């Protein structure tokens, strides 16, 4: 079916691929100007929009078919090769439901992390997957990538559904609660509880050192020892204690670091900015849910170094 529609554009396969490339990088009006400037061809913004949404939809169909067939997402690595699997969500403005969460997953090999300075590295290759909507569909897509990997470390700061899924299907995998989120929750509570900023800062330093020594239980004890001043502070403290208790086994940061593992999910937060926000959260943009998913699918293909999939599709359809 898609071949007949693709031919209906009445433009060459190369130009269709070019349209998809610029359309997933720039707003459609700017993509039109870029194509004219660099290729000497006039394609209006509406045509670019139609072509991009069409091929983004085809990518969604092909992924669904691959999941249904059980076909591996990529060649299985050797059993010793370590991969990180990270998940996080952000909000996207839609026409139907206003702000809607879009979930993004990023998977990369430990050997693809290149250290460029103290405490800073660059990831040279990643596989991405996303879904705008409920977590059930996202999990199907994410699992399609993860199931190929024999040695996975999960890092996230997610709702219970994510850790429940990991526990159920990857019980032997290492699970790590993103350290910076764990500390962020601590800081938020301290700034609420302590009236003097310096006292808050000192307390945060002390508790952070304990977290980095695999002593989350001691932090919980210290929280319990603080007297309640009002209901708001008590509720904040109880929420933090609950959060730490549910994730204690995922907060063994000293042990993780001694194994040479990452303890932060900065890579997935950066991915939200580069994969999604840079294209879909520009000033004045408001997407249909289907349209946003289609454009992000093109972004995923581009950022995952799988653009050849688009090239093959345009050759078939043109």
C-alpha positions as CSV (number, residue, x, y, z in Angstrom):
1,X,0.0,0.0,0.0
2,X,2.7,2.5,0.9
3,X,4.3,2.1,-2.5
4,X,1.3,3.5,-4.3
5,X,1.0,6.4,-1.8
6,X,4.8,7.1,-2.1
7,X,4.5,7.2,-5.8
8,X,1.6,9.7,-5.4
9,X,4.1,12.3,-4.3
10,X,5.4,12.3,-7.9
11,X,9.0,13.1,-6.8
12,X,12.1,11.1,-7.0
13,X,13.2,8.7,-4.2
14,X,16.3,10.9,-3.6
15,X,14.2,14.0,-3.1
16,X,11.8,12.1,-0.8
17,X,14.7,11.0,1.3
18,X,16.1,14.6,1.3
19,X,12.7,15.9,2.4
20,X,12.6,13.5,5.3
21,X,16.2,14.4,6.3
22,X,15.6,18.1,6.5
23,X,12.0,17.7,7.8
24,X,13.1,15.8,10.9
25,X,15.9,18.4,11.6
26,X,14.1,21.7,11.0
27,X,10.6,23.2,11.1
28,X,9.0,22.6,7.7
29,X,9.3,26.2,6.5
30,X,13.0,26.2,7.3
31,X,13.4,22.8,5.7
32,X,11.8,24.2,2.5
33,X,14.3,27.0,2.5
34,X,17.3,24.7,3.1
35,X,16.3,22.3,0.3
36,X,16.0,25.2,-2.1
37,X,19.3,26.7,-1.0
38,X,21.3,23.5,-1.0
39,X,19.6,21.4,-3.7
40,X,18.1,24.1,-5.9
41,X,14.6,22.6,-5.7
42,X,11.5,24.2,-4.6
43,X,9.3,22.1,-2.2
44,X,6.7,23.8,-0.2
45,X,6.4,23.3,3.6
46,X,3.1,21.5,3.3
47,X,4.6,18.9,0.9
48,X,7.5,18.4,3.3
49,X,5.0,17.9,6.1
50,X,3.1,15.3,4.1
51,X,6.2,13.3,3.1
52,X,7.7,13.3,6.6
53,X,4.5,12.2,8.3
54,X,4.0,9.5,5.7
55,X,7.4,7.9,6.2
56,X,7.3,8.4,9.9
57,X,4.1,6.4,9.9
58,X,5.7,3.7,7.8
59,X,8.5,3.4,10.4
60,X,5.9,2.9,13.1
61,X,4.2,0.1,11.0
62,X,7.5,-1.6,10.4
63,X,8.4,-1.6,14.0
64,X,5.1,-3.0,15.0
65,X,5.6,-5.8,12.4
66,X,9.1,-6.6,13.7
67,X,7.8,-6.8,17.3
68,X,5.0,-9.1,16.3
69,X,7.3,-11.4,14.3
70,X,9.8,-11.5,17.1
71,X,12.6,-10.5,14.7
72,X,15.7,-9.4,16.6
73,X,16.3,-5.6,16.5
74,X,20.0,-6.1,15.8
75,X,22.7,-8.7,15.9
76,X,23.2,-10.1,19.3
77,X,26.5,-9.1,20.9
78,X,28.8,-11.4,22.8
79,X,27.7,-12.3,26.3
80,X,30.5,-10.2,27.9
81,X,29.6,-6.9,26.2
82,X,27.9,-4.6,28.7
83,X,25.0,-2.3,27.6
84,X,23.2,0.4,29.4
85,X,19.5,0.8,29.0
86,X,18.0,4.1,30.2
87,X,14.5,5.5,30.2
88,X,13.0,8.8,31.0
89,X,9.9,10.9,30.1
90,X,9.2,14.5,29.2
91,X,6.0,16.4,28.4
92,X,5.0,17.4,24.8
93,X,2.2,19.8,23.9
94,X,-0.5,18.1,21.9
95,X,-3.7,19.3,20.3
96,X,-5.9,16.5,21.7
97,X,-4.7,16.3,25.3
98,X,-2.6,19.3,25.8
99,X,0.5,18.2,27.7
100,X,1.2,14.5,27.1
101,X,4.2,12.4,28.3
102,X,6.5,11.1,25.7
103,X,8.8,8.3,26.9
104,X,12.3,7.8,25.5
105,X,14.6,4.9,25.8
106,X,18.4,4.9,25.0
107,X,20.6,1.9,24.8
108,X,24.3,1.9,24.3
109,X,27.4,-0.2,24.8
110,X,29.8,0.6,27.6
111,X,32.6,0.3,25.1
112,X,31.0,3.2,23.1
113,X,31.7,5.6,25.9
114,X,34.7,7.7,25.1
115,X,36.3,9.7,28.0
116,X,37.2,13.2,26.9
117,X,38.0,14.7,30.3
118,X,37.7,14.0,34.0
119,X,34.2,13.0,34.7
120,X,33.0,13.6,31.2
121,X,32.5,11.2,28.3
122,X,30.9,11.1,24.9
123,X,28.7,8.2,23.7
124,X,29.6,7.4,20.1
125,X,26.6,5.2,19.2
126,X,23.1,4.7,20.6
127,X,19.8,3.0,19.8
128,X,16.7,5.0,20.7
129,X,13.0,4.1,21.0
130,X,10.1,6.3,22.0
131,X,6.4,6.3,22.5
132,X,3.9,9.1,23.0
133,X,1.3,7.6,25.3
134,X,0.9,4.8,27.8
135,X,3.8,2.8,29.1
136,X,2.5,-0.6,27.9
137,X,3.2,0.3,24.2
138,X,6.5,1.8,25.1
139,X,7.6,-1.3,27.0
140,X,6.8,-3.4,23.9
141,X,9.1,-1.2,21.8
142,X,11.9,-1.0,24.5
143,X,11.8,-4.7,25.1
144,X,12.3,-5.3,21.4
145,X,15.8,-3.7,21.7
146,X,16.7,-4.9,25.2
147,X,15.8,-8.6,24.7
148,X,18.7,-9.0,22.2
149,X,21.2,-8.0,24.9
150,X,22.6,-10.6,27.3
151,X,24.3,-8.2,29.7
152,X,22.3,-5.1,30.6
153,X,22.4,-2.5,33.3
154,X,19.2,-0.5,33.7
155,X,19.4,3.1,34.9
156,X,16.4,5.3,35.5
157,X,14.3,7.4,37.8
158,X,10.9,6.1,36.7
159,X,7.5,5.2,38.0
160,X,6.9,1.8,39.5
161,X,5.7,0.3,36.2
162,X,9.3,0.5,34.9
163,X,11.0,-1.2,37.8
164,X,8.2,-3.8,38.0
165,X,8.7,-4.6,34.3
166,X,12.5,-5.0,34.9
167,X,11.9,-7.2,37.9
168,X,9.5,-9.4,36.0
169,X,11.5,-9.9,32.8
170,X,15.1,-9.1,33.6
171,X,15.5,-10.2,37.3
172,X,19.2,-10.9,36.9
173,X,20.0,-7.4,35.5
174,X,21.6,-4.7,37.6
175,X,19.2,-1.9,38.4
176,X,20.4,1.5,39.3
177,X,18.4,4.5,40.5
178,X,19.9,7.6,38.9
179,X,22.1,9.1,41.6
180,X,21.4,12.7,40.7
181,X,17.6,12.2,41.0
182,X,18.1,10.5,44.4
183,X,20.2,13.5,45.5
184,X,17.7,16.0,43.9
185,X,14.9,14.6,46.1
186,X,17.1,15.0,49.1
187,X,18.0,18.6,48.3
188,X,14.3,19.5,47.8
189,X,13.4,18.1,51.2
190,X,16.4,19.8,53.0
191,X,15.6,23.2,51.5
192,X,12.0,22.8,52.7
193,X,12.9,21.6,56.2
194,X,15.9,23.7,57.2
195,X,15.3,27.4,57.7
196,X,18.9,28.4,57.3
197,X,20.5,27.8,53.9
198,X,23.9,26.9,55.3
199,X,22.4,24.2,57.6
200,X,20.6,22.8,54.6
201,X,23.8,22.7,52.5
202,X,25.8,21.0,55.3
203,X,23.1,18.4,55.9
204,X,22.9,17.7,52.1
205,X,26.7,17.2,52.0
206,X,26.6,14.8,54.9
207,X,23.7,12.7,53.6
208,X,25.1,12.7,50.0
209,X,28.4,11.2,51.3
210,X,26.4,8.5,53.0
211,X,24.5,7.7,49.8
212,X,27.9,7.4,48.0
213,X,29.0,4.9,50.6
214,X,26.1,2.5,50.1
215,X,24.4,3.8,53.3
216,X,21.0,4.8,52.2
217,X,19.6,3.1,55.3
218,X,21.5,5.5,57.5
219,X,20.1,8.4,55.6
220,X,16.6,7.0,56.3
221,X,17.5,6.8,60.0
222,X,18.6,10.5,60.0
223,X,15.4,11.5,58.3
224,X,13.3,9.6,60.9
225,X,15.3,11.4,63.7
226,X,14.2,14.9,62.4
227,X,11.3,16.3,64.4
228,X,8.2,17.3,62.5
229,X,7.4,21.0,62.5
230,X,4.2,20.8,60.4
231,X,2.2,18.5,58.1
232,X,3.9,19.7,54.9
233,X,7.3,18.8,56.2
234,X,6.1,15.5,57.5
235,X,4.5,14.6,54.2
236,X,7.7,15.5,52.3
237,X,9.9,13.5,54.7
238,X,7.5,10.4,54.5
239,X,7.6,10.6,50.7
240,X,11.4,10.7,50.6
241,X,11.7,7.8,53.1
242,X,9.3,5.8,51.0
243,X,11.2,6.6,47.8
244,X,14.5,5.5,49.3
245,X,13.1,2.4,50.9
246,X,11.6,1.2,47.6
247,X,14.9,1.8,45.8
248,X,17.6,0.9,48.4
249,X,18.9,-2.0,46.4
250,X,19.2,0.3,43.4
251,X,21.2,2.9,45.5
252,X,24.4,0.9,46.1
253,X,26.4,3.6,44.4
254,X,29.8,2.7,45.9
255,X,29.4,-0.9,44.8
256,X,28.3,0.2,41.4
257,X,31.2,2.6,40.9
258,X,33.7,0.0,42.1
259,X,32.4,-2.2,39.3
260,X,33.1,0.6,36.9
261,X,29.4,1.3,36.2
262,X,27.7,4.6,35.5
263,X,25.4,5.7,38.3
264,X,23.7,8.6,36.5
265,X,21.1,8.9,33.7
266,X,22.5,12.1,32.2
267,X,22.7,10.3,28.8
268,X,18.9,9.9,28.6
269,X,18.2,13.4,29.8
270,X,20.6,14.7,27.1
271,X,18.8,12.5,24.6
272,X,15.5,14.2,25.3
273,X,17.0,17.5,24.4
274,X,18.7,16.3,21.2
275,X,16.2,13.8,19.9
276,X,12.9,15.3,20.9
277,X,13.0,18.9,22.2
278,X,15.3,20.3,19.6
279,X,12.7,19.5,16.9
280,X,9.3,19.1,18.6
281,X,9.4,21.6,21.4
282,X,10.1,24.8,19.5
283,X,8.2,28.0,20.2
284,X,4.6,27.8,19.1
285,X,4.6,24.1,18.2
286,X,1.5,22.0,19.0
287,X,1.4,18.6,17.5
288,X,-1.3,16.0,17.0
289,X,-0.3,12.8,18.8
290,X,0.0,10.8,15.6
291,X,2.0,13.6,13.9
292,X,4.4,13.9,16.8
293,X,5.0,10.2,16.9
294,X,5.7,10.1,13.2
295,X,8.3,13.0,13.3
296,X,10.0,11.5,16.3
297,X,10.2,8.2,14.5
298,X,12.3,10.0,11.8
299,X,14.4,11.6,14.5
300,X,15.0,8.1,16.1
301,X,16.1,6.7,12.7
302,X,18.5,9.6,12.3
303,X,19.9,9.7,15.8
304,X,20.3,5.9,15.9
305,X,22.4,5.9,12.7
306,X,19.7,3.9,10.9
307,X,18.9,6.4,8.1
308,X,19.5,3.6,5.6
309,X,16.0,2.4,6.5
310,X,14.6,5.7,5.2
311,X,16.7,5.4,2.0
312,X,15.3,1.9,1.3
313,X,11.7,2.9,2.0
314,X,11.9,5.9,-0.4
315,X,13.5,3.7,-3.1
316,X,10.5,1.3,-2.9
317,X,7.9,4.0,-2.9
318,X,9.2,6.4,-5.5
